């Protein structure tokens, strides 16, 4: 089945592509597009960074109904993640990034995974315009764009993981393949923006239809320390047989307030989405079914004045797996403490108090339980960033 992009998105796609081509053409004719009035020194030597993350997990959920013995394991040590990240520039305008993902097995999965995480090229066309092409994080949500070393809780909010992380017809990992234009202008209320045209099929996967997805995010900082933003996603996909079209749309609203000198931060996000011809219970494309998830969270963190390396966290979140399914809420209160050794290298303890409703479609991170069988979770995270 042919899946053309809706006319407004097709029109916007052509505009973005035209701008990119014009900028590239101008840069060739002029020899160089000035980045700013002041010359910027660029280091051409590749920079190697990354991190290693280990966990201890203790799950209080009821796992007695699991048929596999491995899925009844309620506590374990894990090598949760490891990342090797290489980035650099070959000229002042042209850059690159390659990141590999080495993940330990999820609970009861029995196998680790090795994947290409990021692989893209960048072109600094102007001080306000950066062009990215390849596989990258699409500009959607606040927490989804942050890397694990930058997130204060051990886990992202369930609504962010289960909605933003699955756009691109359940593609996962907040990433896709395409082209993006982004930038910012501090003098315009701290404006930042990002617009991307992507395949809409997910990470390390070829497209399965001729339509493309569009995603964008804009933020403003009207006051010192305050950032407000919004994101939007719209796209189409097909099922395995290429006979059923899956339409998806989502938007997110965000706000964050930071008082760096006091070590205090507060943020919140609301996210909602709709998948047409998608069945939440079966987790696959089904004609006539719709899944409409939504959720929000509010989070506060504070570094203690006498001990600035010690940080306290509190977060509350409410996630509804499907607005069309009764009793499909998951409410989670997270309390935690973090000790920073150096930079982002740290140890964190989180206790998640979970209240799940009865529907069997309700799932949660780091447990094989579902519905009312989901219970509290204790996590210790040790992460070394280099």
N, C-alpha and C positions, 0 to 999 in steps of 0.2 A: 504494500500500500504506500502511495506517495504521501509524504507528510510535509507540505510546504509551511514555512514560518508565516504566521499571520501577517497581513500586509503592513501594519505599523512597525512590527519588529523587522520585517524584511527591509523596509525603508530606512530604519535606523541603522541596520547592519551595513547597508550600502554607503550611508553617510560616513560611518566610522572607517570603513575600508578605504573610501575615497580620501579622507583626511590623512590616513596613514601613508597612502601612496604619494600624496602631494608633499607631505613632510619629507619623505625619503627622497623624492625628486629634488626638492629645494636644497636638501643637505648636500646632494651630489654636486649640484650646480654651484653652490656657494662655497663648497669645500668643507664647511663646518657651520652648524647652527650654534650660536653662542648660548651657553648654559646660563650665564649671568654676567654682570659687569666685572665680577671678580673671578680670576682664574682659579679653578679647583684642581688641586693635585690628586691624581688618581694612581693608586697602587696597582700595578699590573701583575704582581706575583699572586698566584692563587692562595686563597685563605682556607685553611682546613679547620672546621669546628664540628661540634656534635655533642652528644650526651649519652649516658648510660643510666637506665632507671630500673631499680629493683623494688619489689613489693613484698609485704606480708598481707594476706587477705584472710579475714574470718567472716563467714556468712552465717547469719542466724536464721535464714529462711528455712522453710519446711521443704526438704528435698526427698522426702520419703516416697513420693509417687514416681520419682525418676526410675526408668527401667534399666539404665546403664549404671553400673557400679561407680564409674568415674564421675558421673554427674551427681553423685551423692557426697562427693568430697566437699567439705564445708570450710576447710582452711588449707592454706598452702603458701609456700614461698614461690615467687615468680621473678624471672627476668622479663619485666613488662615490655620495655622498649630499648632499642639502641639506634642511634642515628649517626651517619657519617655525612657531613655536609661540606661541599666544595663550591666556592664561589669566587668570582673575580672579574676583571675587565681585560679586554684585549686592546681597546682604545679608550679614550675618555668618554665616548658615547656608547660603545658596545660592551655589554657584560653578559655573564652566564651564571647559572647555578645548577648543580647536580646534587641530589640528596638521595641516599639509600636508606630504606627502612628495614630494620631487623627486629621483628616482634616475637616475643615468646608466645606460647600457646595460651589461648583464652581458657577459662575454666572448662575442663573436660574435653577440649578440642583435640588434644593429643599431638598437635604438631605446630611448629613455629612457622613463620612466614617471612620471606625475603622479597621485597618489592622495590621497584623504582618509585620514589616518592615525588620528587620534583626534578624536572629537566626542562629548563627554558632559557631563552635568550632575551636580553633586554636592549632597548635602544632609547637613549635619552635625547629625544628630538628637541626638547625645549625645557627651560626651567620649570614649566608647568605641565609638561607632557612626557610621560614615560610609556613606551610601548613594549609589551611582553608577549612572546609567542612560544608555545610549547605546552607542557603540563605544569599547572600551577594551582594555588588556592584561589578559588573564585571569590570575588568581593561580596561576601554575604555574612552578616551578623558580626558582633564584636568578639564574643568568646570563641566562635569557630575559626576566626582568622588568627587567633593567638596560638603560638607554639606551646607545647607542654611546659617548657621551662618558664614561661611567662604567666601561667595560670596558677593562682594561689591554691584553690582546692585540688585534690588529687584527681577528681573526675570533673569533666564538664557537666553542665546541667543536662538532664535526660531529654528535655525538649530540644536543646541545641543538637545533641548527639543524634536523636531519633528523627529530626526533621531536616536541619541544615546538612547533616552528614549523609543524608540519603537522597538528596536532590540529584537530578540526572538519572531519573527512573531507578532509584535505589542504588545509585552508583557508589556512594560512600567516600569517606576520607576527606570531604570538603574540597576535593580536587577534580579537575577535568582538563581536557585538551582543547586549546583554542587560541584566541588573541585577546589581549586586554589593553586598554588605555587608562592610565591613572595618573594622579598628580595632586597638587595642593597649592593653596595661595593663602599664606598666613594673614595678609592684610585684609582679606575678605572674610572676617569673622572666623579665621582659622579653617577655612574650607579645605576639605579633602574629598576626592571622588575616585571612583573606579567603575568602569563599564567593560564587560567582557562578552564576547560571542564564543560559545563553546559547543562541542559536539553534543553534550548532554547525555553521555552514556557512562561516565565515571572514569575512574583511574585505570590506566594501563589497558584501555579497552577501545577498540575501533567503533566508529559510529554505525548505527543500524538503520538510519533513515536519512533523507536528504534535508530535513529541517534542522535548524540550529536553535539552541537555547540562548537566551539573553539574561544577564544578571548584572545588577548594579548596586552601588552603595555610596551614600553621601553623608558626611559628618560636618558639623559646625561647632565652633567653640566660642560662644558669645561672651563668656566670662572666663577669667583665669581659673583653670582647674576643672571647668565644666565642659563636657562634650555631649552633644546630642546627634543622633544619627538615625538613618533608616536604610533598609535594603529591600530589593525586590528581585524575584526570580520568575521566569516564565519559559516553559518549554514543552516539547512533545517527545514521545518515544514509542517504541513498539514492543510487543511481546516476542517470545522466542520464535513463533511461527510467522511473524511479520504480518499478521492478519488483524491484530487488535491494537488500536492507538491508545496510548496512555498520555493524557494531558496533565500537566502539573503546574502549579503556581504557588508562590509563597511570599510573605513579606515579614519584615522584622523591624521593630522599633527599639531603640537603645538609648540609655543615658548613663553617664558616668561622672562622678565628682571626686576629685583628688585634692588633698591638702598634703603635699609632699613633705613640707617642713614639720608637720605633726604626725606623719606616718599613717594617715587615715585615708581610706578609699571606700567609696560606695557606688554600686552600679545596679542596673536592672535592665532586663530585656523582656519583650513580648514577641512571640513568634507564632505564626499560624500558616497552614498550608492546605492544599486540596489536591488529591490525586483522583482523576476521573478514570473509570474502568480499572480500579485497583481494589482488591479485597484485603482489608487489614487482617482478617482472621487467617486467611490462607497465605498471605504474603506474596501474592502474585496477581497478574493481570486477569481480571474477570469482567466480562461485559456487563454494563449497567451498575456496577458497584462504585462507591465513592468512599474515600477515606479523608476525613477532615480533622487532623490533629491540631492542637494548639497548646501553648504553655507559656509560663512566665517564671522569672526568678528575681529575687532581690538579694544582694550580697554586701556584707560589710567586712572590712579587714582593718586591723589596727596594730601598729608596731609599738610596743611598750616603751615609754620614754626612758626608763632607767636601763632597759635592755633592748636596744634597737635591733638586735639580731633575732629577737623573738617576736613572732607575729600571731595574733589571734584572728580567727575567722568564724563568721556565722552566715549561713545562707538558707533561705527558704524557697522552695520551688513547687509549683503545681503544674503537672503535665497531664493533659487529656489525650489519650491515644487516638480516639476517634469520636468526634462530636455526634456521629450517627449511632454509636453503640453506648447503651446505658452502662453505668458503673465502670467506666474505663479511666478513672483518674489515678494518678500516682503522685502522692504528696511526700516531699522529702525535706527534712531539716538536717543540715550538716553543720557540725561544730568541729573546729580543728585548731591545731597549734603547729607552727613551723619554726624551726631554728635554722638560720642561714649561717653557713660556715664561711663562705667567700662567694661574692657575686650571687649567682643563681644556684650554686651548689648548696643543697639543703637536705633536711630530713623533716617529714611532715606526718602527723597523725590526724586522721579524720574519722569521725563516727557519724554514720548516716542513719537517721531515724526515719524509717519508711512506713507509710500508710497507704497500702494498695487496695483498690476496690476489687469486686468479685470477678469482673470479666476476664476470661482466659486470654484475651489479646493483650492484657497489661503485662509488660515485661520491664525489667530494670537492668542496669549495667552490673556486670560482675556477679550474676547469679543465674542459675538455670531454672529457678522457680518462676511461677506466673500467677497473676491474679492475687487473691488474698493470701497465698502461701509466701509471698515476698515479705521479708522481714528486714531487720536492721543489718548493717554492714560496718565492719571495722577495717580500716586500711592504714598501713604504714608505708610510706614512700621514701626511698632514698634516691636522690638524683645527683649525679656528678656531671657538670657542664664544663666542656673544655673548648 
